[in-house]
């Protein structure tokens, strides 16, 4: 099938590459000329495992093209996806100006029937507004349908998630549009859930909010574990083996971050308030998440007494491993708190260094070329992102390079007993304190 995707960020580019991989003809549109030039030159502006090879392969095969022209995209694609940003506003609600702009642009160039698909994460009833906008600005008599098809991609696993979805949600109020969407997804072996548009739009926000709730739940439990001497890892394993609960998203740490969970949770709260059904449970999820980082900083402060002029190594800048995305990264929030109290930070991340350079806080810290060089002369080591390579470090060498053998593990990446045997004083999240020689 011929499709167009307007917006070539994480969602749009990955979706386009994967649709091309299963044989569809895809035109990716973006109004950022520099980004399109980069893609046309065979370079990928983001890091996502497997994506670069997929893009190059399908460009070479002629199934994946890039343009800055919405008109070209709409002419080429019988199904037109909208995958543009939906950033948060100060009150937590969603800025839909990019969606509205694309709807008007599509309306200006549409000539015959098209299925317009909201792929961006949007508030409920956005599909109705998109339909109203296109109808208002399109030539009289032009037919179209609007569909909601939310994405459930995890950064760092996005290609896998798209090629092996655990479910496909199609919100459609038209049999004609639904038939085309079902044909589009035929190459993917996954259950398809067909709903009305409003239900599909709610599913995305409800799913991400529930996952954030699960993370905040185990983080709240971790605070209890620290007070009573229990191990949150064992507690999480015990409750996670209950098939009704499951073990995913029960990893205690310094909180969730990234471009999705904080934004989507705030948006769902705002949506609920606007509908007159305040979602106070989710407001407490936000509070727990914010408090989790503060508690971790308190643990570090308790050990170091004061931060001023103390050299602290921070490993990890991205909000999670296997991505270069530093947007709303808790690692960055942690660094900002330490810097605000006068700490001297040396930081390293395997993939996030270039993106981190765009942030104001990095002008106040040193970005080291390797993990060990970040650790040189440190009075404490903080693990802020759970990159596997950090667990594989030679910790005898780590200890040799440090002024004091203190490790604060914000992601429970390391084994406390092993660290104690190697001569470190180790503090994780919800795991108590392990002292060298104990």
Buried (B, 14 or more C-beta within 10 A) or exposed (E): BEBBBBBBBBBBBBBBBBBBBBEBBBBBBBBBEEBBEBBEEEEBBBBBBBBBEBBBBBBEEEBBBBBBBBBBBBBBBBBBBBBBBBEBEEEBBBBBEBBBBBBBBBBBBBEEEBBBBBBBBBBBBBBBBBBEBBBEBBEEEBEBBBBBBBBBBEBBBBBBBBBEBEEBBBBBBBEEBBEBBBEBBEEBEEEBEBBEBBBBBBBBBBBBBBBBBBBBBBBBBBBEBBEEEBBBBEBBEEBBEEEEBEEEBBBBBBBBBBBBBBBBBBBBBBBBBEEEEEBEEBBEBBEBBEBBBEBBBEBBBEBBEEBEEBBBBBBBBBBBBBBBBBBBBBBBBBBBBBBEEEBBBBBBBBBBBEBBEEBEBBEEBBBBEEBBBBBBEBBBBBBBBBBEEBBEBEBEEBBEBBEBBBBBBBBBBBBBEEBBBBEBBBBBBBBBBBEBEE
